[in-house]
Amino acid sequence: MLLVGLVLNATLGWSWADPIAALVIAAIAVKEGRDAWQGTGCCAPTSATVAPSAAAGADACGCRSGHDHRT
């Protein structure tokens, strides 16, 4: 995203493209921070987590295919 804003600014002279890219990056950072604060945005194993079985179709986080890693 950052590179897109910089390239548009440098090649086409769109001085507004770089600040728009920064706002998009800031929005993504806020969302990721909120998810991390709530503990829903990562796949951190807990002490109660047992290694998932490949036969059960689970990934490394214990999530079945087609499901996200949120609890």
Jmol script that loads the backbone (N, CA, C; Angstrom):
load data "model"
ATOM      1  N   MET A   1       0.832  -1.181   0.000  1.00  0.00           N
ATOM      2  CA  MET A   1       0.000   0.000   0.000  1.00  0.00           C
ATOM      3  C   MET A   1       0.875   1.242   0.000  1.00  0.00           C
ATOM      4  N   LEU A   2       1.904   1.226   0.820  1.00  0.00           N
ATOM      5  CA  LEU A   2       2.808   2.362   0.886  1.00  0.00           C
ATOM      6  C   LEU A   2       3.459   2.615  -0.465  1.00  0.00           C
ATOM      7  N   LEU A   3       3.924   1.552  -1.091  1.00  0.00           N
ATOM      8  CA  LEU A   3       4.578   1.717  -2.388  1.00  0.00           C
ATOM      9  C   LEU A   3       3.619   2.237  -3.451  1.00  0.00           C
ATOM     10  N   VAL A   4       2.372   1.812  -3.407  1.00  0.00           N
ATOM     11  CA  VAL A   4       1.381   2.292  -4.377  1.00  0.00           C
ATOM     12  C   VAL A   4       1.220   3.803  -4.241  1.00  0.00           C
ATOM     13  N   GLY A   5       1.075   4.276  -3.009  1.00  0.00           N
ATOM     14  CA  GLY A   5       0.939   5.706  -2.782  1.00  0.00           C
ATOM     15  C   GLY A   5       2.155   6.482  -3.243  1.00  0.00           C
ATOM     16  N   LEU A   6       3.337   5.961  -2.939  1.00  0.00           N
ATOM     17  CA  LEU A   6       4.567   6.642  -3.355  1.00  0.00           C
ATOM     18  C   LEU A   6       4.735   6.660  -4.868  1.00  0.00           C
ATOM     19  N   VAL A   7       4.417   5.546  -5.526  1.00  0.00           N
ATOM     20  CA  VAL A   7       4.549   5.473  -6.981  1.00  0.00           C
ATOM     21  C   VAL A   7       3.555   6.409  -7.657  1.00  0.00           C
ATOM     22  N   LEU A   8       2.310   6.420  -7.190  1.00  0.00           N
ATOM     23  CA  LEU A   8       1.330   7.330  -7.782  1.00  0.00           C
ATOM     24  C   LEU A   8       1.729   8.790  -7.575  1.00  0.00           C
ATOM     25  N   ASN A   9       2.278   9.084  -6.429  1.00  0.00           N
ATOM     26  CA  ASN A   9       2.735  10.442  -6.149  1.00  0.00           C
ATOM     27  C   ASN A   9       3.904  10.813  -7.051  1.00  0.00           C
ATOM     28  N   ALA A  10       4.868   9.913  -7.206  1.00  0.00           N
ATOM     29  CA  ALA A  10       6.066  10.205  -7.987  1.00  0.00           C
ATOM     30  C   ALA A  10       5.810  10.226  -9.487  1.00  0.00           C
ATOM     31  N   THR A  11       5.006   9.285  -9.996  1.00  0.00           N
ATOM     32  CA  THR A  11       4.836   9.180 -11.445  1.00  0.00           C
ATOM     33  C   THR A  11       3.733  10.070 -11.990  1.00  0.00           C
ATOM     34  N   LEU A  12       2.611  10.161 -11.295  1.00  0.00           N
ATOM     35  CA  LEU A  12       1.477  10.925 -11.814  1.00  0.00           C
ATOM     36  C   LEU A  12       1.303  12.273 -11.136  1.00  0.00           C
ATOM     37  N   GLY A  13       2.093  12.520 -10.108  1.00  0.00           N
ATOM     38  CA  GLY A  13       1.994  13.785  -9.407  1.00  0.00           C
ATOM     39  C   GLY A  13       0.766  13.897  -8.522  1.00  0.00           C
ATOM     40  N   TRP A  14       0.190  12.759  -8.163  1.00  0.00           N
ATOM     41  CA  TRP A  14      -0.996  12.766  -7.302  1.00  0.00           C
ATOM     42  C   TRP A  14      -0.532  12.936  -5.857  1.00  0.00           C
ATOM     43  N   SER A  15      -0.466  14.158  -5.414  1.00  0.00           N
ATOM     44  CA  SER A  15       0.056  14.432  -4.079  1.00  0.00           C
ATOM     45  C   SER A  15      -0.857  13.878  -2.985  1.00  0.00           C
ATOM     46  N   TRP A  16      -2.099  13.581  -3.308  1.00  0.00           N
ATOM     47  CA  TRP A  16      -3.043  13.060  -2.319  1.00  0.00           C
ATOM     48  C   TRP A  16      -2.923  11.550  -2.148  1.00  0.00           C
ATOM     49  N   ALA A  17      -2.236  10.856  -3.058  1.00  0.00           N
ATOM     50  CA  ALA A  17      -2.173   9.393  -3.000  1.00  0.00           C
ATOM     51  C   ALA A  17      -1.365   8.900  -1.793  1.00  0.00           C
ATOM     52  N   ASP A  18      -0.291   9.602  -1.457  1.00  0.00           N
ATOM     53  CA  ASP A  18       0.542   9.178  -0.326  1.00  0.00           C
ATOM     54  C   ASP A  18      -0.195   9.310   1.010  1.00  0.00           C
ATOM     55  N   PRO A  19      -0.880  10.436   1.284  1.00  0.00           N
ATOM     56  CA  PRO A  19      -1.640  10.510   2.540  1.00  0.00           C
ATOM     57  C   PRO A  19      -2.799   9.515   2.608  1.00  0.00           C
ATOM     58  N   ILE A  20      -3.440   9.228   1.483  1.00  0.00           N
ATOM     59  CA  ILE A  20      -4.522   8.233   1.468  1.00  0.00           C
ATOM     60  C   ILE A  20      -3.953   6.853   1.809  1.00  0.00           C
ATOM     61  N   ALA A  21      -2.794   6.529   1.243  1.00  0.00           N
ATOM     62  CA  ALA A  21      -2.151   5.253   1.563  1.00  0.00           C
ATOM     63  C   ALA A  21      -1.823   5.182   3.052  1.00  0.00           C
ATOM     64  N   ALA A  22      -1.372   6.287   3.623  1.00  0.00           N
ATOM     65  CA  ALA A  22      -1.062   6.313   5.056  1.00  0.00           C
ATOM     66  C   ALA A  22      -2.316   6.088   5.894  1.00  0.00           C
ATOM     67  N   LEU A  23      -3.442   6.656   5.490  1.00  0.00           N
ATOM     68  CA  LEU A  23      -4.693   6.445   6.227  1.00  0.00           C
ATOM     69  C   LEU A  23      -5.143   4.986   6.158  1.00  0.00           C
ATOM     70  N   VAL A  24      -4.971   4.367   5.007  1.00  0.00           N
ATOM     71  CA  VAL A  24      -5.339   2.955   4.865  1.00  0.00           C
ATOM     72  C   VAL A  24      -4.448   2.093   5.762  1.00  0.00           C
ATOM     73  N   ILE A  25      -3.151   2.384   5.772  1.00  0.00           N
ATOM     74  CA  ILE A  25      -2.232   1.630   6.624  1.00  0.00           C
ATOM     75  C   ILE A  25      -2.585   1.827   8.091  1.00  0.00           C
ATOM     76  N   ALA A  26      -2.940   3.054   8.474  1.00  0.00           N
ATOM     77  CA  ALA A  26      -3.325   3.322   9.861  1.00  0.00           C
ATOM     78  C   ALA A  26      -4.591   2.555  10.241  1.00  0.00           C
ATOM     79  N   ALA A  27      -5.557   2.492   9.328  1.00  0.00           N
ATOM     80  CA  ALA A  27      -6.791   1.752   9.605  1.00  0.00           C
ATOM     81  C   ALA A  27      -6.506   0.264   9.795  1.00  0.00           C
ATOM     82  N   ILE A  28      -5.625  -0.282   8.968  1.00  0.00           N
ATOM     83  CA  ILE A  28      -5.253  -1.686   9.103  1.00  0.00           C
ATOM     84  C   ILE A  28      -4.542  -1.918  10.435  1.00  0.00           C
ATOM     85  N   ALA A  29      -3.659  -0.996  10.816  1.00  0.00           N
ATOM     86  CA  ALA A  29      -2.936  -1.127  12.084  1.00  0.00           C
ATOM     87  C   ALA A  29      -3.892  -1.079  13.271  1.00  0.00           C
ATOM     88  N   VAL A  30      -4.893  -0.198  13.211  1.00  0.00           N
ATOM     89  CA  VAL A  30      -5.876  -0.111  14.298  1.00  0.00           C
ATOM     90  C   VAL A  30      -6.667  -1.411  14.398  1.00  0.00           C
ATOM     91  N   LYS A  31      -7.086  -1.956  13.257  1.00  0.00           N
ATOM     92  CA  LYS A  31      -7.841  -3.215  13.262  1.00  0.00           C
ATOM     93  C   LYS A  31      -7.000  -4.349  13.832  1.00  0.00           C
ATOM     94  N   GLU A  32      -5.744  -4.453  13.396  1.00  0.00           N
ATOM     95  CA  GLU A  32      -4.867  -5.504  13.907  1.00  0.00           C
ATOM     96  C   GLU A  32      -4.615  -5.339  15.399  1.00  0.00           C
ATOM     97  N   GLY A  33      -4.429  -4.109  15.837  1.00  0.00           N
ATOM     98  CA  GLY A  33      -4.216  -3.853  17.258  1.00  0.00           C
ATOM     99  C   GLY A  33      -5.422  -4.225  18.088  1.00  0.00           C
ATOM    100  N   ARG A  34      -6.616  -3.880  17.591  1.00  0.00           N
ATOM    101  CA  ARG A  34      -7.851  -4.228  18.303  1.00  0.00           C
ATOM    102  C   ARG A  34      -8.018  -5.743  18.373  1.00  0.00           C
ATOM    103  N   ASP A  35      -7.738  -6.423  17.263  1.00  0.00           N
ATOM    104  CA  ASP A  35      -7.837  -7.886  17.259  1.00  0.00           C
ATOM    105  C   ASP A  35      -6.844  -8.507  18.232  1.00  0.00           C
ATOM    106  N   ALA A  36      -5.622  -7.978  18.270  1.00  0.00           N
ATOM    107  CA  ALA A  36      -4.612  -8.510  19.185  1.00  0.00           C
ATOM    108  C   ALA A  36      -5.004  -8.242  20.636  1.00  0.00           C
ATOM    109  N   TRP A  37      -5.550  -7.071  20.903  1.00  0.00           N
ATOM    110  CA  TRP A  37      -5.964  -6.725  22.268  1.00  0.00           C
ATOM    111  C   TRP A  37      -7.057  -7.680  22.749  1.00  0.00           C
ATOM    112  N   GLN A  38      -7.979  -8.026  21.838  1.00  0.00           N
ATOM    113  CA  GLN A  38      -9.079  -8.923  22.187  1.00  0.00           C
ATOM    114  C   GLN A  38      -8.651 -10.383  22.156  1.00  0.00           C
ATOM    115  N   GLY A  39      -7.483 -10.663  21.576  1.00  0.00           N
ATOM    116  CA  GLY A  39      -7.001 -12.036  21.489  1.00  0.00           C
ATOM    117  C   GLY A  39      -7.659 -12.831  20.388  1.00  0.00           C
ATOM    118  N   THR A  40      -8.254 -12.160  19.410  1.00  0.00           N
ATOM    119  CA  THR A  40      -8.950 -12.877  18.346  1.00  0.00           C
ATOM    120  C   THR A  40      -8.203 -12.882  17.032  1.00  0.00           C
ATOM    121  N   GLY A  41      -7.124 -12.157  16.929  1.00  0.00           N
ATOM    122  CA  GLY A  41      -6.469 -12.026  15.638  1.00  0.00           C
ATOM    123  C   GLY A  41      -5.262 -12.905  15.442  1.00  0.00           C
ATOM    124  N   CYS A  42      -4.983 -13.776  16.393  1.00  0.00           N
ATOM    125  CA  CYS A  42      -3.781 -14.577  16.251  1.00  0.00           C
ATOM    126  C   CYS A  42      -4.076 -16.044  16.527  1.00  0.00           C
ATOM    127  N   CYS A  43      -3.087 -16.813  16.284  1.00  0.00           N
ATOM    128  CA  CYS A  43      -3.208 -18.255  16.449  1.00  0.00           C
ATOM    129  C   CYS A  43      -2.254 -18.692  17.546  1.00  0.00           C
ATOM    130  N   ALA A  44      -2.336 -18.071  18.693  1.00  0.00           N
ATOM    131  CA  ALA A  44      -1.431 -18.392  19.786  1.00  0.00           C
ATOM    132  C   ALA A  44      -1.918 -19.631  20.526  1.00  0.00           C
ATOM    133  N   PRO A  45      -1.077 -20.634  20.605  1.00  0.00           N
ATOM    134  CA  PRO A  45      -1.485 -21.836  21.339  1.00  0.00           C
ATOM    135  C   PRO A  45      -1.519 -21.576  22.836  1.00  0.00           C
ATOM    136  N   THR A  46      -2.398 -22.246  23.508  1.00  0.00           N
ATOM    137  CA  THR A  46      -2.472 -22.149  24.962  1.00  0.00           C
ATOM    138  C   THR A  46      -1.945 -23.446  25.554  1.00  0.00           C
ATOM    139  N   SER A  47      -1.799 -23.485  26.840  1.00  0.00           N
ATOM    140  CA  SER A  47      -1.284 -24.696  27.476  1.00  0.00           C
ATOM    141  C   SER A  47      -2.269 -25.854  27.339  1.00  0.00           C
ATOM    142  N   ALA A  48      -3.551 -25.543  27.141  1.00  0.00           N
ATOM    143  CA  ALA A  48      -4.558 -26.590  27.010  1.00  0.00           C
ATOM    144  C   ALA A  48      -4.674 -27.094  25.576  1.00  0.00           C
ATOM    145  N   THR A  49      -3.964 -26.445  24.646  1.00  0.00           N
ATOM    146  CA  THR A  49      -4.049 -26.833  23.249  1.00  0.00           C
ATOM    147  C   THR A  49      -3.292 -28.129  23.025  1.00  0.00           C
ATOM    148  N   VAL A  50      -3.954 -29.063  22.402  1.00  0.00           N
ATOM    149  CA  VAL A  50      -3.333 -30.335  22.058  1.00  0.00           C
ATOM    150  C   VAL A  50      -3.018 -30.286  20.582  1.00  0.00           C
ATOM    151  N   ALA A  51      -1.921 -30.874  20.184  1.00  0.00           N
ATOM    152  CA  ALA A  51      -1.544 -30.877  18.772  1.00  0.00           C
ATOM    153  C   ALA A  51      -2.689 -31.439  17.941  1.00  0.00           C
ATOM    154  N   PRO A  52      -3.113 -30.696  16.919  1.00  0.00           N
ATOM    155  CA  PRO A  52      -4.237 -31.150  16.107  1.00  0.00           C
ATOM    156  C   PRO A  52      -3.874 -32.364  15.264  1.00  0.00           C
ATOM    157  N   SER A  53      -4.846 -33.153  15.014  1.00  0.00           N
ATOM    158  CA  SER A  53      -4.651 -34.347  14.200  1.00  0.00           C
ATOM    159  C   SER A  53      -4.828 -34.003  12.738  1.00  0.00           C
ATOM    160  N   ALA A  54      -3.900 -34.434  11.909  1.00  0.00           N
ATOM    161  CA  ALA A  54      -4.015 -34.195  10.473  1.00  0.00           C
ATOM    162  C   ALA A  54      -5.210 -34.950   9.912  1.00  0.00           C
ATOM    163  N   ALA A  55      -5.543 -36.067  10.522  1.00  0.00           N
ATOM    164  CA  ALA A  55      -6.679 -36.856  10.057  1.00  0.00           C
ATOM    165  C   ALA A  55      -7.997 -36.126  10.295  1.00  0.00           C
ATOM    166  N   ALA A  56      -8.019 -35.259  11.291  1.00  0.00           N
ATOM    167  CA  ALA A  56      -9.248 -34.520  11.597  1.00  0.00           C
ATOM    168  C   ALA A  56      -9.422 -33.320  10.681  1.00  0.00           C
ATOM    169  N   GLY A  57      -8.420 -33.039   9.825  1.00  0.00           N
ATOM    170  CA  GLY A  57      -8.526 -31.918   8.900  1.00  0.00           C
ATOM    171  C   GLY A  57      -8.247 -30.579   9.550  1.00  0.00           C
ATOM    172  N   ALA A  58      -7.530 -30.577  10.668  1.00  0.00           N
ATOM    173  CA  ALA A  58      -7.230 -29.333  11.371  1.00  0.00           C
ATOM    174  C   ALA A  58      -5.877 -28.812  10.928  1.00  0.00           C
ATOM    175  N   ASP A  59      -5.728 -27.482  10.969  1.00  0.00           N
ATOM    176  CA  ASP A  59      -4.437 -26.889  10.641  1.00  0.00           C
ATOM    177  C   ASP A  59      -3.586 -26.786  11.897  1.00  0.00           C
ATOM    178  N   ALA A  60      -2.471 -26.058  11.836  1.00  0.00           N
ATOM    179  CA  ALA A  60      -1.548 -25.961  12.960  1.00  0.00           C
ATOM    180  C   ALA A  60      -2.174 -25.268  14.164  1.00  0.00           C
ATOM    181  N   CYS A  61      -3.227 -24.505  13.949  1.00  0.00           N
ATOM    182  CA  CYS A  61      -3.882 -23.799  15.047  1.00  0.00           C
ATOM    183  C   CYS A  61      -5.023 -24.598  15.645  1.00  0.00           C
ATOM    184  N   GLY A  62      -5.335 -25.719  15.036  1.00  0.00           N
ATOM    185  CA  GLY A  62      -6.448 -26.514  15.529  1.00  0.00           C
ATOM    186  C   GLY A  62      -7.769 -26.121  14.895  1.00  0.00           C
ATOM    187  N   CYS A  63      -7.726 -25.231  13.913  1.00  0.00           N
ATOM    188  CA  CYS A  63      -8.934 -24.809  13.216  1.00  0.00           C
ATOM    189  C   CYS A  63      -9.216 -25.760  12.070  1.00  0.00           C
ATOM    190  N   ARG A  64     -10.462 -26.124  11.935  1.00  0.00           N
ATOM    191  CA  ARG A  64     -10.837 -26.968  10.801  1.00  0.00           C
ATOM    192  C   ARG A  64     -10.769 -26.134   9.537  1.00  0.00           C
ATOM    193  N   SER A  65     -10.589 -26.783   8.398  1.00  0.00           N
ATOM    194  CA  SER A  65     -10.512 -26.046   7.143  1.00  0.00           C
ATOM    195  C   SER A  65     -11.822 -25.312   6.912  1.00  0.00           C
ATOM    196  N   GLY A  66     -11.694 -24.096   6.376  1.00  0.00           N
ATOM    197  CA  GLY A  66     -12.873 -23.274   6.143  1.00  0.00           C
ATOM    198  C   GLY A  66     -13.239 -22.389   7.299  1.00  0.00           C
ATOM    199  N   HIS A  67     -12.521 -22.495   8.426  1.00  0.00           N
ATOM    200  CA  HIS A  67     -12.791 -21.666   9.597  1.00  0.00           C
ATOM    201  C   HIS A  67     -11.620 -20.741   9.830  1.00  0.00           C
ATOM    202  N   ASP A  68     -11.898 -19.550  10.332  1.00  0.00           N
ATOM    203  CA  ASP A  68     -10.807 -18.644  10.640  1.00  0.00           C
ATOM    204  C   ASP A  68     -10.213 -18.995  11.992  1.00  0.00           C
ATOM    205  N   HIS A  69      -9.186 -18.281  12.392  1.00  0.00           N
ATOM    206  CA  HIS A  69      -8.471 -18.599  13.619  1.00  0.00           C
ATOM    207  C   HIS A  69      -9.026 -17.860  14.827  1.00  0.00           C
ATOM    208  N   ARG A  70     -10.173 -17.279  14.697  1.00  0.00           N
ATOM    209  CA  ARG A  70     -10.767 -16.551  15.821  1.00  0.00           C
ATOM    210  C   ARG A  70     -11.517 -17.505  16.713  1.00  0.00           C
ATOM    211  N   THR A  71     -11.547 -17.192  17.987  1.00  0.00           N
ATOM    212  CA  THR A  71     -12.229 -18.064  18.935  1.00  0.00           C
ATOM    213  C   THR A  71     -13.595 -17.533  19.250  1.00  0.00           C
TER     214      THR A  71
END
end "model"
wireframe off; spacefill off
backbone 0.3
color backbone group
